[in-house]
Amino acid sequence: MQFHLDGFQPGDPEIADPTARIQASGAAGAVPTEVDVLIVGCGPAGLTLAAQLAQFPDIKTCIVEQKPGRLLVGQADGIACRTMEMFHAFGFSERVLKEACWVNETTFWKPDERWPEKIIRSGRVQDVEDGLSEFPHVILNQARIHDGFLDIMRKAPAKLEPHYSRRLLDLHVDPAAGTSDHAVTVRLERVDAGNEGKVETIKARYVVGCDGARSTVRKSIGRELHGDSANHAWGVMDVLAVTDFPDIRFKSLIQSAKDGSLLIIPREGGYMARLYVELAKLDVGERVANRNITADDVIAKAQRILKPHTLEVKEIAWWSVYEIGQRLTDKFDDVPEAEIDTRLPRIFIAGDACHTHSPKAGQGMNVSMQDAFNLGWKLATVLRKQCAPSLLHSYSAERQAVAKELIDFDREWSGILASAAKAGGADAAKTQDYFVKHGRYTAGTATHYRASVLTGATSHQHLAEGFAIGTRFHSAPVIRLGDAKQVHLGHASQADGRFRIYAFSPAEDPAAAGSAIRALCNFLTEARESPVRRYTPVGADIDSVIDLRAVFQQDHRQLAIEAMPSLLLPPKGRYGLLDYEKMFCRDPKSGHDVFDMRGIDRKAGCMVVVRPDQYVATVLPLGDFAGLASYFDGFLLQAN
Ligand SMILES: Cc1cc2nc3c(=O)[nH]c(=O)nc-3n(C[C@H](O)[C@H](O)[C@H](O)COP(=O)(O)OP(=O)(O)OC[C@H]3O[C@@H](n4cnc5c(N)ncnc54)[C@H](O)[C@@H]3O)c2cc1C
């Protein structure tokens, strides 16, 4: 898609009338007085969480934001492959794929050894290694990501709209309240014209602070961000410009001999580019605002770095100057480490409220959304009484460790970028090596949750080497048995709070009387210990809590769907219509065999259990019914 040719216009580029793209949204009237979850902040973290909770009409959620309306321009723009996988689960990856700029290759530029005042291209790499994800790394304005989530929220069963112009003043937890009480009292101040200063009070079971780096929620629970004091000022600018720099449509890392580094990010629409310009080293404790840096300063610096190429900026769509700071808080909820066994969390923080990153590693927005995806399903299962509230401790435990690892990576990466210029660009090869080596971090696929009640031991990992326990379920193409359509196995996972069991069959006929798949289905349908029987509420669809999928080694034409166990062709809904989308086969036509691609033991088969946030929970032998039951018994609550 090409757009922004005659000037930048915020909003949906498919709407021809630019004024219609930015129409006001948001909930009218007062905020509710009592909710299950109050989310503070409409950034990527808050909106991801709201979109997740909006899937459950029985959960009452409210999201508030101090700004008067939705974001229209600026802030982050890099969307990691892993985030695209999550967008698919929410149902808007196709739209992002269409509108975004795809990062295919990254180029590296350094000073010419003979004429160091000129830069030359020193390297070029594929941006994302082959096979890392079925989705590309893309670039799209954060504002459009917000729009995607707002749309999902609006269309979801709980029909959620943010309440804008509400600033969180303070919050208070009643220590004597029971687990199901609305124990948190929150005061909000209205900041919209005509209502300024009015105070509204909400009582909530849980409050989630998605209120950014200066989070009031974080301060209210006595937590602080620790880490580097920022010491590098960077300018960031979205421009429509005419240039003879040939790689303007590539992500380009440019190191000049004397003027520092420049990172070019090609942007959506085919004409716009983002410039990250290294500006100045700050004194300890100095704020960049004190330098009075102007847009012209940023452009002039970019022009010097790009020499001998020209850069004529025609329009600035957005710009900002900021300091880099990699900071982290020690815990993401209100329960001190020493009280984990005796207290349950009521207040959580997510996103920039608990960690900040240098934008050059492209992590801030991506990690913030993944925090919220991790917390969302947990809150939903607890509120819907499917899990005990102690499960909520796992949010901070899992996400704090991930954030720490990323910040260590981010610090190293920012240091390399900043110091490369100091070395006169001599570190270009090191920069390129590091970029390739750490591609998995930037793609968001390096996250690895440690063993816990949710993440099983690695005793049976050898049965499916390619589905590493604790990492995200790495999708692969398969053929759907019911209609011979080529689909992605991982796309069975929607952001609907359900667990999935992928049962990979041995080579035998799965429909045969004594087959391992049939034995598993019999166990899940009939046994008293079956987690499907134990945790599915009476009257609910059989796959509403745990969704069984089967993958076969045969070609789809060799199998008879009508002979398969009924759990794989289950009647659902008010008419008992059959669900034909539970069974898959390898895809011989395209040469994609999921068994080979993911290292599945063909002789034994296996079960891969996947959490609602798409992470591999455990790998078990196909006949390990006790192991399967014990995994779910570890945290789910009996339904009936
Ligand atoms: C000005 C700016 C420029 C940035 N530029 C880049 C960039 O160039 N590249 C990059 O990768 N990342 C950038 N980032 C970082 C990136 O946007 C964040 O990492 C990401 O948005 C984090 O998401 P979040 O939801 O945690 O927080 P945020 O996006 O910060 O959202 C927090 C929200 O909470 C609201 N809020 C705060 N306090 C209150 C309160 N008391 N009451 C009600 N609402 C409140 C805020 O108004 C805000 O909308 C930038 C961030 C900012 C703020």
The ligand as a Gaussian input file, in Angstrom:
#p B3LYP/6-31G(d) Opt

LIG

0 1
 C        7.093000      10.490000      23.728000
 C        7.513000       9.063000      23.533000
 C        8.270000       8.731000      22.424000
 C        8.670000       7.421000      22.219000
 N        9.377000       7.124000      21.117000
 C        9.706000       5.858000      20.876000
 C       10.396000       5.524000      19.732000
 O       10.737000       6.387000      18.948000
 N       10.692000       4.207000      19.496000
 C       10.333000       3.240000      20.397000
 O       10.603000       2.060000      20.163000
 N        9.680000       3.529000      21.511000
 C        9.350000       4.818000      21.775000
 N        8.693000       5.121000      22.902000
 C        8.419000       4.043000      23.849000
 C        7.195000       3.242000      23.520000
 O        6.194000       4.079000      23.031000
 C        6.801000       2.542000      24.809000
 O        7.775000       1.559000      25.106000
 C        5.451000       1.889000      24.765000
 O        4.471000       2.799000      24.386000
 C        5.144000       1.333000      26.136000
 O        3.804000       1.052000      26.233000
 P        3.012000       1.216000      27.597000
 O        1.628000       0.856000      27.270000
 O        3.708000       0.480000      28.657000
 O        3.150000       2.759000      28.016000
 P        2.767000       4.089000      27.279000
 O        2.700000       3.897000      25.820000
 O        3.677000       5.123000      27.808000
 O        1.299000       4.385000      27.745000
 C        0.992000       4.849000      29.028000
 C       -0.325000       5.589000      28.973000
 O       -0.739000       5.866000      30.296000
 C       -1.256000       7.175000      30.353000
 N       -1.117000       7.656000      31.730000
 C        0.013000       7.936000      32.398000
 N       -0.248000       8.345000      33.640000
 C       -1.595000       8.337000      33.771000
 C       -2.480000       8.663000      34.841000
 N       -2.045000       9.078000      36.034000
 N       -3.809000       8.539000      34.637000
 C       -4.297000       8.107000      33.439000
 N       -3.493000       7.787000      32.403000
 C       -2.158000       7.887000      32.561000
 C       -0.402000       7.926000      29.358000
 O       -1.043000       9.104000      28.924000
 C       -0.212000       6.913000      28.262000
 O       -1.177000       7.001000      27.260000
 C        8.296000       6.420000      23.144000
 C        7.534000       6.757000      24.245000
 C        7.127000       8.060000      24.449000
 C        6.280000       8.386000      25.652000

